C-alpha cells in the first residue's frame, strides 16, 4: 500500500519552498550589491558567492539586533515583510 501526500501537505511544501526561494533571492541581491565591482568567471560562481555573502549579512544584522536588545517578534515580522 502506497501513501500519497495530502493536499495540506502539498500546500505546506509549496509555501515553504516559496519562502526559501524568496530568502535566497533576497540574499543574492544583497550579496550582489556588496560585490558590484567584482568580475566572476561563471554564473554559478556569482550565484554561490553573492548568496553566501548575502546570508552572512542577514546573519550579522540579526546578531547585531540581538546584541542591541532589539530582536523582538515585531522587529522580525517587520524585517520579513
N, C-alpha and C positions, 0 to 999 in steps of 0.2 A: 504494500500500500504506500503510495507516494503522497506527500503532503504538499499542497500548493499554498503560496503565501496569500494571506487575506488582503482585502482592499486597503484596510487601515495600515497594514504593514508596508504596503507599496507606497502609500501616501507619505508615511513616516520617512521611508527611504528617500523618496524624491525630495522632500523638504530638507532633509539633512544634506543630501548631495548638492542641492542648490545653495544652501548656506555655506558649505565648504567651498564651492566654486566662487561664491562672492568674496569670501575671505582671501582665497588665493589670488583672485583678480585685483583686489584692493592692495594686497601685499606686493604684487608685481608692479602696480602703479607707483606705490611709494618707493620701492626699490629702484625703479627706473628713474624717478626724479632725483634720487641720490647719485645715480651713476650716469647722468646725462652725457658727459664728455667722454665716456669710456667706449671704445670700439670692441665689439665681441666678434668672435670668429664664426659663430653659428647662432641660429635662433634658439636652439636648445640651451646653449651656454648662456644666452641672455635671459631666458626664462628661469633657469636654475639660480643664477646669481641674483637677479633682481627680486625673485620671490623670497629667497632665503634672507636677503638683506631687509626686505620689507617686513617679514615676520619678526626679524630681530628688532627692528624699530618699534613694531607694535608691542613686543615683549618689554622693551625698555620703557616705553611710555606707561604701560600698565604697572611696571615695577616702581617707576617714579611716583605715580599716583598713589600707590600703596604706601611708599615711604612717607609721602606728604600727609597721609591720613585721609585722602580724598577718594579712595577706592570704595565707593558705595554702589548699591544696586542701581540707583538713579543715574549715577555717572556712567556706569557700564551700559545701561539702556540708552542713554543719550549718545554715547560714542558709537553704539551699534546701529542706531537709526540714523 
